[in-house]
């Protein structure tokens, strides 16, 4: 079992920044590919960013490329999502997720991640 707890969400003006954190406990954190997904009201959950076990490989949704950065600290069992230049289309509940399959197979597939946090709300106002 892997337990994931997100933090760092909040209310921010468009153009501003937020840094989300996801702290993991349980099994060895570095064994898992980590991802961030978001879900806005009335919409399906969507992939935001993913990072490989060692942190050397990342992938982003086209909508956030150049604005968001995913990183991880395996010594601290934490994955981060730095969100800059936030837009009014970015709000939602942001959840981190962990998966045990190879990075390329699961990185942007929510149903391939076996462990999820409870999510943290991000709200952007214009």
N, C-alpha and C positions, 0 to 999 in steps of 0.2 A: 504494500500500500504506500502511496505517496499522498501527503496532505499538502495542499497549496493554498496560500492566503495572500490575496492581493491587497494593495494599499496605494494611495497616492491620487485617487480620483478626486474630482471636484468640479467647481464652476470656474470657467475661465473665459475671457473675452476672445473673440476671434483674432487670430494673429499671435496669441499667447502660447505658452508652453506648459506642459505638465510632464512629470516623470512618474510612471507607474512602477511599482515593485511587486514581485511575487516571491514570497519566501516558501521554500519547500522543506518538508521534514519527512522522515520515514526512510525509504530506501535510498540508495546511493544516487544523489542528484545527477552526477555526471553520466549516469547510464541512460539518461533520457533526453530525447529531442524535446525542446520547449517551444511553445507557440503562444501567440496572443491572438485572440479572436474577439469580435465585438458583435453586439446585437442591438439594433435600434428598435424602438417600438413599432410593431407592425411589420417588421422586416425579419428576414432569416438571418441567422448567425453567419458572419463572414470572416474569412481569414484576414489577418492584419500583417503578422510577421512571424517568422520562425527562425530558430537558431539551432545549429548542430550541437552535438554533445560537447565537443571541445571549444565551441564558440567561433571556429574559423570560417564557417559557412552560414550565410543568412539569406533569407528570401523575404520579399515584401509584396504586398498587394500593390498593384499599379497606382491605386488611389492615394497611397501614403509614401511612395518612393520619393526620396529626397527630403522628406519632412520628419519621418519617424526613424528611430534607430533602436534596434533590439540588441541587447548585450546580456552576458551572464557572468557571474562570479561563482565558480564551482567551489571555491573555498568557503564562500558564505552561503552556498545553497540558494542563490537568488538570481532571478532573471529580471531584467529591466526593460522598460519601453519608454524611451525619451521621445516625447511628442512635441514638435515645434511647428510653428505656423499653423496652428489649429484652425480648422474651418468649421462653418456651421453644419457641414455634412458629416463631421466626425463624431458627434455625440452617440452615446450608447453605453451599455454595460460591457466593460472590457474584462475578459476572463483569460487567465493563463491556463495552459494545458500541457500535459506531459505525455509523451508517447514513446514506446519501446522499439518500434520498427525502424528500419533504416530511414535516414533523413529524407531522401528523395521520394520515398514511398508515402510518407505521411505528412510532410511538413504543412501543406495547406489543406489537409483533409480533417475536418473536425471529428468525423466518426472513427478516425484512426488513433485518436488520442484517448487514452484510457483514464486519465485523471484530470480533474477540473477543479479550479477554485470557485469560490462563490461569486466572484465578480466585483468590480468597483465601477461606480457610475461616473461618467464623464459628460459634462454639460458645457456646451459652447454657445455663448450669446454674441450677437452682433452689435 
